[in-house]
Amino acid sequence: MTGESYAFNNSKAEVKYPAIKQNDYPEIAEKYITKDTLKNSEDSAKSNKNADEKEPFLKCRYLVIFMGFLVNFQINCYRLNTSISIVAMVNNSIATSNESIDLASVSCPSNEGESKHNFTKEITGEFDWSPEIQGYVLGSSFLGYVITQMPGGMMAEKVSAKVTIILGVFISSVCQLISPFASWSSSYFLIGVQFIRGIGQGLIPAATCVLAANWLPINERGLLNTVMMSGFCVGALLGGVATGALCSSSVLGGWPSVYYIFGKLFFCISLSQAYKVKSSIN
């Protein structure tokens, strides 16, 4: 308190008092030096000390962005898994069995032989699904995805963004894992599984926006949101390349490996999010 002076205003004039010490004038000190004043001075000293310390390079919000990137990666990756693997799953001769191919109309003999060769290579799949059934399999997940967009945002705001994301990833990953068994059981069972997968994935986009709003500072929100949303594009790129390679291989039976590997991967990620990510900073 030394080295300062205090001024008090009254109706007539301004009276200045010299700096005082608490031990010299206990009556005045008790009147003008309060606990709040001492507390504010201590808080300001602590804040100045914290401001001088350097912030760490790896911050918690970067982990949140990485997890958001992965869940967006999962959405497009699962879509590409189904869209590409269905080519290896279906026996394409069923789709063209009712069509008559007039090879005599081919003008070039070399094209005729090439057409026969390409036609025989397409007969590889184990399911005899019609084009309509294939369309239902591919479209059912998008229907579920549309239905849960708004409920996902409402759940993220009222319950928790973290819980909503984990629930969405968990549901979609379980459906991805059981898709081969659903395919061997019935095409309609697979349609239902894909529909439920879309329901789970529909919870994710709105919840990631709520999570970003709770975690990201305004001056970094544009850049970090871009990084998080880029998971859609990266998932389409890597998911498409990996799905084609796995379907052409003999790993775990070919096309079933697509569902086993990616489903198990993101199932583990959904469990890890339960411990690593909080819904907000507070």
Long-range contacts (C-beta under 8 A, 24 or more apart in sequence): 1-33, 6-32, 60-215, 60-281, 61-215, 61-216, 61-217, 61-220, 61-224, 61-281, 62-224, 63-276, 63-277, 64-211, 64-212, 64-215, 64-277, 65-212, 65-216, 65-224, 65-227, 65-228, 67-165, 67-269, 67-273, 67-276, 67-277, 68-208, 68-211, 68-212, 68-228, 68-231, 69-227, 69-228, 69-230, 69-231, 69-234, 70-231, 70-266, 70-269, 71-165, 71-168, 71-169, 71-204, 71-208, 71-231, 71-269, 72-204, 72-205, 72-208, 72-228, 72-229, 72-230, 72-231, 72-232, 72-235, 73-231, 73-232, 73-234, 73-235, 73-238, 73-239, 74-169, 74-172, 74-173, 74-201, 74-204, 74-231, 74-235, 74-262, 74-266, 74-269, 75-201, 75-204, 75-205, 75-231, 75-232, 75-235, 76-231, 76-232, 76-233, 76-235, 76-236, 76-239, 77-235, 77-236, 77-238, 77-239, 77-262, 78-141, 78-172, 78-176, 78-197, 78-201, 78-239, 78-262, 79-141, 79-236, 79-239, 80-235, 80-236, 80-239, 80-240, 80-243, 81-176, 81-239, 81-243, 81-258, 81-259, 81-262, 82-137, 82-138, 82-141, 82-179, 82-194, 83-138, 84-240, 84-243, 84-244, 84-247, 84-258, 85-243, 85-247, 85-255, 85-258, 85-259, 86-134, 86-137, 86-138, 87-125, 87-247, 88-124, 88-125, 88-247, 88-248, 88-254, 88-255, 89-125, 89-126, 89-127, 89-129, 89-183, 89-255, 90-125, 90-127, 90-128, 90-129, 90-134, 91-123, 91-124, 91-125, 91-126, 91-127, 91-128, 92-122, 92-123, 92-124, 92-125, 93-122, 93-123, 94-128, 94-129, 94-130, 95-130, 95-131, 127-183, 127-187, 129-187, 133-187, 133-191, 136-187, 136-191, 137-187, 137-190, 137-191, 137-194, 138-194, 140-191, 140-192, 140-194, 140-195, 140-198, 141-194, 141-195, 141-197, 141-198, 141-201, 142-198, 143-195, 143-198, 144-194, 144-195, 144-196, 144-197, 144-198, 144-199, 144-200, 144-201, 144-202, 145-198, 145-199, 145-201, 145-202, 146-198, 146-202, 147-198, 147-199, 147-202, 148-198, 148-199, 148-200, 148-202, 148-203, 149-202, 149-205, 149-206, 150-206, 151-202, 151-203, 152-202, 152-203, 152-204, 152-205, 152-206, 152-207, 153-206, 153-207, 153-209, 153-210, 155-203, 155-207, 156-206, 156-207, 156-209, 156-210, 156-211, 157-210, 160-279, 161-207, 161-208, 161-210, 161-211, 161-214, 161-279, 161-280, 162-211, 162-273, 162-274, 162-277, 162-278, 162-279, 163-279, 164-203, 164-204, 164-206, 164-207, 164-210, 165-203, 165-204, 165-207, 165-208, 165-211, 165-273, 166-270, 166-273, 166-274, 167-200, 167-203, 168-200, 168-201, 168-202, 168-203, 168-204, 168-207, 169-200, 169-204, 169-266, 169-267, 169-269, 169-270, 169-273, 170-200, 170-267, 170-270, 171-196, 171-197, 171-199, 171-200, 171-203, 172-197, 172-198, 172-200, 172-201, 172-266, 173-263, 173-264, 173-266, 173-267, 173-270, 174-263, 174-267, 175-200, 176-259, 176-262, 176-263, 176-266, 177-259, 177-260, 177-263, 177-264, 177-267, 179-259, 179-263, 180-255, 180-256, 180-259, 180-260, 211-277, 211-279, 211-280, 214-279, 214-280, 214-281, 215-280, 215-281
